[in-house]
């Protein structure tokens, strides 16, 4: 995860902390959204993958699944 390097305190230290919190939150939220999207579409993704494997095997002259 990305983090800014603190430069030994100073007046901007709290700004770095706030930025890091927001960045971490945004990354976590996007990851959670991606996981939900994959879970919601899992059946569709599995069907697509099975059809792709079957098509590749067919193209290669192998037996279908």
Secondary structure, 3 states (H helix, E strand, C coil): CCCCCCCCCCCCHHHHHHHHHHHHHHHHHHHHHHHHHHHHCHHHHHHHHHHHHHHHHHHCCCCCC
